[in-house]
């Protein structure tokens, strides 16, 4: 199948070309991000391959369909960047990678926790400048701390298990109980969890109901001095509310791998430019804020799995089979 792969980087090409030796699709790469004005690039391609920062809104989908595209292959698990009801109306099939490496994301969440706790990011910078003072670098023992996990799917469950190994007390919240997690963690409501947790880590999907799950109200419900980690979706957290909470010293520290307006920032080298996002720039001024640029998924294992599943989805589509289709059930969730 002939496929236009949007938003590609060298690592994308390398991984997909290697995996494609077993699948033999015609992959054409472009660094352009899908948007209404770049959809014309897909003329003559029956399929396009997208990531989370590609904008598959109604105008872009209209243009893709007009150019003859029939299949959208997401090389990601999330699909909140696609107007699914409109895609269905246009007859466009949408497939995704439902899981690629939950360990990668869970482990990155733990890395953010440990780095913020022991101030490793600050210590690294100090030592390189010849400053060996320990002032301001005091952390805490993870043992006996209460960690709240919101979302106990594959990633949340793995994160909970790792933290249990540190000796933490694990409390969790999810409308659907994970029987394995329930063996060592206490399920409770989100307000109850926020009131008890020293560390809160988000591992839930972004839906209309979970948008700004962490806002001014829920931040106020959190324990003073607690840590918030988000490696899931940027829209779960109201960044402006976090800034206000950090300023008054209520939120103790913040670790983000995702950001609500990240599409104009992440995956690009903007080191020689002035950041235009004032909110993001303000977050960077806090010593107790650590931000990584949506790299939690970025391990060799995950990239290999993403490429293999995406190409298998293309194989299946060529045979008119769509086992990893994003269907009507997901559309109802998105609404």
Rosetta blueprint (number, residue, H / E / L):
1 X L
2 X E
3 X E
4 X E
5 X E
6 X L
7 X L
8 X L
9 X L
10 X H
11 X H
12 X H
13 X H
14 X H
15 X H
16 X H
17 X H
18 X H
19 X H
20 X H
21 X L
22 X L
23 X L
24 X L
25 X L
26 X E
27 X E
28 X E
29 X E
30 X L
31 X L
32 X L
33 X L
34 X L
35 X L
36 X L
37 X L
38 X L
39 X H
40 X H
41 X H
42 X H
43 X L
44 X L
45 X L
46 X L
47 X E
48 X E
49 X E
50 X E
51 X L
52 X L
53 X L
54 X L
55 X L
56 X E
57 X L
58 X H
59 X H
60 X H
61 X H
62 X H
63 X H
64 X H
65 X H
66 X H
67 X L
68 X L
69 X L
70 X L
71 X E
72 X E
73 X E
74 X E
75 X L
76 X L
77 X L
78 X L
79 X L
80 X L
81 X L
82 X E
83 X L
84 X H
85 X H
86 X H
87 X H
88 X H
89 X H
90 X H
91 X L
92 X L
93 X E
94 X E
95 X E
96 X L
97 X L
98 X L
99 X L
100 X L
101 X L
102 X H
103 X H
104 X H
105 X H
106 X H
107 X H
108 X H
109 X H
110 X H
111 X H
112 X H
113 X H
114 X H
115 X H
116 X H
117 X H
118 X H
119 X L
120 X H
121 X H
122 X H
123 X H
124 X H
125 X H
126 X H
127 X H
128 X H
129 X L
130 X L
131 X L
132 X L
133 X L
134 X L
135 X L
136 X L
137 X L
138 X L
139 X L
140 X L
141 X L
142 X L
143 X L
144 X L
145 X L
146 X E
147 X E
148 X E
149 X E
150 X E
151 X L
152 X L
153 X L
154 X H
155 X H
156 X H
157 X H
158 X H
159 X H
160 X H
161 X H
162 X H
163 X H
164 X H
165 X H
166 X L
167 X L
168 X L
169 X E
170 X E
171 X E
172 X E
173 X E
174 X L
175 X L
176 X L
177 X L
178 X L
179 X H
180 X H
181 X H
182 X H
183 X L
184 X L
185 X L
186 X E
187 X E
188 X L
189 X L
190 X H
191 X H
192 X H
193 X H
194 X H
195 X H
196 X H
197 X L
198 X L
199 X E
200 X E
201 X E
202 X E
203 X L
204 X L
205 X L
206 X L
207 X L
208 X L
209 X L
210 X L
211 X L
212 X L
213 X L
214 X E
215 X L
216 X H
217 X H
218 X H
219 X H
220 X H
221 X H
222 X L
223 X L
224 X L
225 X L
226 X E
227 X E
228 X E
229 X E
230 X E
231 X L
232 X L
233 X L
234 X H
235 X H
236 X H
237 X E
238 X L
239 X H
240 X H
241 X H
242 X H
243 X H
244 X H
245 X H
246 X H
247 X H
248 X L
249 X L
250 X L
251 X E
252 X E
253 X E
254 X E
255 X E
256 X E
257 X L
258 X L
259 X L
260 X L
261 X L
262 X H
263 X H
264 X H
265 X L
266 X L
267 X L
268 X L
269 X L
270 X L
271 X L
272 X L
273 X L
274 X L
275 X L
276 X L
277 X L
278 X H
279 X H
280 X H
281 X H
282 X H
283 X H
284 X L
285 X L
286 X L
287 X L
288 X L
289 X E
290 X E
291 X E
292 X L
293 X L
294 X L
295 X L
296 X L
297 X L
298 X L
299 X L
300 X H
301 X H
302 X H
303 X H
304 X H
305 X H
306 X H
307 X H
308 X H
309 X H
310 X H
311 X H
312 X H
313 X H
314 X H
315 X H
316 X H
317 X H
318 X H
319 X L
320 X L
321 X L
322 X L
323 X L
324 X L
325 X E
326 X L
327 X L
328 X H
329 X H
330 X H
331 X H
332 X H
333 X H
334 X H
335 X L
